[in-house]
Each structure stands twice: as C-alpha cells, then as structure tokens.
Amino acid sequence: MKFVIDTNIIFSALLRNSVTRKIILSDVFELYVPEYLYEEIARLEDLILEKSKLSTTDYTALLLLFQKHTKIVKHELYERKMPLAEQTMKEIDVTDSPFLALALALDSPIWTNDAHLKQQNLVDVYTTKELLEFLQLESPLELP
C-alpha cells in the first residue's frame, strides 16, 4: 500500500527512535513525498539537532536513510492537481496543499499527524496510531 507522508512524519521520526521511524525504515509501505519536503526539513536542521540530541553525522545518515526509503516526487507530477488541492485547503491550511495534490495524483491516502488534513474529504488520511491499528489488523508484523 502506498502513502503520501507529511513533513511532520519525517520531523517526528528524526526527533526520536519511535514507531514512526521504524515504519519508515521497514518498507512495509511505499512512501511518497513532494520534492520540496527534504528542503523544508533541511531548514529545520538546527532545531532537529537541538531537540533530538543527534550528532550531525547521525542526523545526516538518518536523513539519507529516509530519502532512500521514500520516493521523492517532482512537482510536475502533481501540479495539475494543485488548483483543486489549494481550493480545498484554502480555509483549512493552504500550506498542506502539495500533500493533498500529490495524494490526488497518486490516488493515495496521506499519513500525517496534522489534524488539518483530516478536515478535507478528497483522500483518506491516517495518523500514525491509525496506521498501527491497520497494520495489526492486516498482518501483525515485527517492525525493526
């Protein structure tokens, strides 16, 4: 199953060795991100290093692992869905439009812990907790 993942998922997985990190690194799902997501994470590097207590080397290695376990999608693939996504998200949080547009282009749900994306009704949205419940129902598995 494929999911578009929001920035907060990567951010969370960088901050602590959590189930979120384990899901990303497990390859249980095909995970897609808009191409600018890692640029956005790079702008947060100092904050992530401070909060996570990771060394710069460990942070860089982990970020490279996440990039390896996610498919980075160029804007051109989902730009035709941006007007609908922006229209849908304009009263909610327009900054989430690229994630919705990518999910629409891929016919995919979104994995996020951002409540804003749950307010739209064009694609399904799963939190980490809901993903874990889904995994247990489908096939209980051991995450790394």
Buried (B, 14 or more C-beta within 10 A) or exposed (E): EBBBBBBBBBBBBBBEEEBBBBBBBBEBBBBBBBBEBBEBBEEBBEEBBEEBEBEEEEBEEBBEBBBEBBEEBEEEBBEEBBEBBBEBBEEBBBEBBBBBBBBBBBEBBBBBBBEBBBBBEBBEBBBBEBBBEBBEEEEEEEEE
